Structures are given as structure tokens and as C-alpha cells.
Amino acid sequence: MLGYAWQSIIDKIISNLELYEYNIVSISFITSEEDLSRKLQKDIDLGIRNKDIILRSISRLSLYKNLNTIKINIEDKSIEEIMDLILNC
């Protein structure tokens, strides 16, 4: 159900943007559980996020595959590499 809600939100935003002349690309960043945990742990260590974010985020990983988006695997990628992937969509 959450994946459907996310897709509905994405569709609503896009429908409002279609009033303008934009090339709209919907993107989801995907990664492994291990990589996600590692990235979130950095935020936890910095005090940016609470510890429970890891389990909540991992439980939602599978929902991304059902979204009507371009999937970009960000595992072990730098910000620069991710930006290049986005620009090449």
C-alpha cells in the first residue's frame, strides 16, 4: 500500500508540472541492504538520524521496484558518479 501511495504522490506532482514545458524524469535510487545500512549509520553517528531509521528503510527497499521510475543503483558510488548517472537518464 505504501508503494501505491508513493506512486500516487509522484503522479500528482508530475501532472502539475506537465502544465509547463519540462522533460520530467522520475528516478528512484536503489542499493543493497548493506550499503543502505552503512550510509544511514554515518548519519546516525553524526546525530542527523535516529537509530530506528535503518530497519524502517530496509523494510521499504522492496517497494521501490514497483514504482514507475528509472532505477539508479547507487551502491558504492560517489556523489559525482550518481550525478553522471542522473544526467544520462
N, C-alpha and C positions, 0 to 999 in steps of 0.2 A: 504494500500500500504506500509506503514512503517513497519508493521509486516512482510510482504513478504521480504522487503529489509533486515530486521534484520536476517530472516531465511537464506537468500542467503549468508549473511556475515558469519554466523555460519557454514553453509555448506562448504563454501570456506576454512575457517580456518581448519575445520576438515579434508577435503580432502587432504590438505597439510600435516597435522600431521599423516595421515594414512600411510605415507611413512616410519614411524618409528613404533616401537613396543610399542604402548601406549594403555591403556584402556581409551578411551575417553568417558566422560560423560558430556552432555550438561545440565546445570542447570539454571533455572530461579527462582529468589526469588520473591515471591508474598506476598502481605499483603493487609490490608484494606486501604481505603482512609484515615481514621482517623489516623491509625498507620503511614502511609507514610507521612502524613502532620506533625505529631508530630516529626518524625525523621528528616525530612527536615528542620523544624523550628529550631531545635537545630543547624544545620549547618548555617542557616541564622543568628541566634543570635551570632554565632562565627565569622560571616563575611566570611564564606567559600563559601556560595552560595548566589545568588540573590533571592529576594522575589518571582519573577515570576516562580521559579522552581516548586513550589507546584502545581499550576494549570496545568503547562505543564506535570508534572509527572503523576498527576491524570488522565489527558486525555489519557495517554498512557497505563494505567493499563490493560485495556481490551485486548490490543494487545498481551500481554504475553500468554494468553490462547491458541493462535493459533500457537505458536512456538513449534517445535518438541523438547521439552526439558522436563526434570524432573522438576516438580514444587515443590519448598520447601516454605512452609508458614513460614515466619519469624516474624509474628506478635507477639509482646510481648516476643520475645526470646532474650536471651543474645548471645554474640559472641560465647561463649563456646557451647551453645545449638545448634546454627546454624552449627558450625564446626562438632558436633556429627552427625547432620542430613546429612551433606555433606559426611562425611566418611562412612555413612551407605547406600549410594546410590548404 
